[in-house]
Amino acid sequence: MLTDLEVLTKKFAPAIKLVEDIDGSRERSSEGIQRATITFIDDTKLCVTEKLNVGYSYDWISKDGKLLFHHDNEDKTPNFNHRDLHSIVRGIVTFHLLI
């Protein structure tokens, strides 16, 4: 199941400036693939690609364009703290933006 971006945006509204239907590759969402770029109030961006029944990948990028963190659904190391987009955004908001 793909993340409901509208619900996610409402839940974290104080921390999210903008959500675009495009990921880091500049491609738009299509059937079975959801792409998004979430811009936070500190101008960092989370570029996300979610594939239905496959997994997700994301890049958290600083406001000056530097990669802060990367996760690919093909990574062999388990990422126990960030299993879905909701927990990724919650982690950024909690530990980085502190709101």
Summary of the structure (lengths in Angstrom):
residues: 99
radius of gyration: 12.5
end to end distance: 28.1
largest distance: 34.9
contacts: 249
relative contact order: 0.19
helix: 20%
strand: 33%
